[in-house]
C-alpha cells in the first residue's frame, strides 16, 4: 500500500468515526424530540447529512486511489 493510499485510508477511518458520532447525536436529538425535551433536530440532521457525504467522498477517494 502506497503512502497516499495509507493516508486516504486513515482519512476514511476518521470520516467513519465522525459519521458514527453524528448518527449517535441524531438519535439523541430524535429521542429528545419524542420525549418533548429541548433539542435541535434540524441541526443534528444537517450534521449527519454532511458527515455522511464526507464519508462517501473519503471512501470513493480511497477506492479510486492507485
CORBELPE-V97197 format. One record per residue. N is the residue number from 0. RES is the residue in one small letter. PHI is phi as a letter, one per 20 degrees, with the letter a starting at -180 (* if undefined). NEAR is the number of other ideal C-beta (glycine too) atoms within 10 Angstrom. Layout:
# CORBELPE-V97197
n: [N & N]
res: [RES & RES]
phi: [PHI & PHI]
near: [NEAR & NEAR]
This chain:
# CORBELPE-V97197
n: [0 & 1 & 2 & 3 & 4 & 5 & 6 & 7 & 8 & 9 & 10 & 11 & 12 & 13 & 14 & 15 & 16 & 17 & 18 & 19 & 20 & 21 & 22 & 23 & 24 & 25 & 26 & 27 & 28 & 29 & 30 & 31 & 32 & 33 & 34 & 35 & 36 & 37 & 38 & 39 & 40 & 41 & 42 & 43 & 44 & 45 & 46 & 47 & 48 & 49 & 50 & 51 & 52 & 53 & 54 & 55 & 56 & 57 & 58 & 59 & 60 & 61 & 62 & 63 & 64 & 65]
res: [x & x & x & x & x & x & x & x & x & x & x & x & x & x & x & x & x & x & x & x & x & x & x & x & x & x & x & x & x & x & x & x & x & x & x & x & x & x & x & x & x & x & x & x & x & x & x & x & x & x & x & x & x & x & x & x & x & x & x & x & x & x & x & x & x & x]
phi: [* & f & f & f & f & f & f & f & f & f & f & f & f & f & f & f & f & f & f & f & f & f & f & f & f & f & f & f & f & f & f & f & f & f & d & m & e & f & a & c & f & f & f & f & f & f & f & f & f & f & f & f & f & f & f & f & f & f & f & f & f & f & f & e & f & c]
near: [8 & 9 & 7 & 12 & 13 & 12 & 13 & 20 & 15 & 12 & 16 & 18 & 12 & 13 & 21 & 14 & 12 & 18 & 19 & 12 & 13 & 21 & 15 & 12 & 17 & 19 & 12 & 12 & 20 & 14 & 11 & 15 & 14 & 9 & 8 & 7 & 9 & 6 & 16 & 13 & 12 & 9 & 12 & 21 & 15 & 13 & 18 & 20 & 12 & 13 & 21 & 15 & 12 & 16 & 19 & 12 & 13 & 21 & 15 & 12 & 17 & 19 & 9 & 8 & 14 & 5]
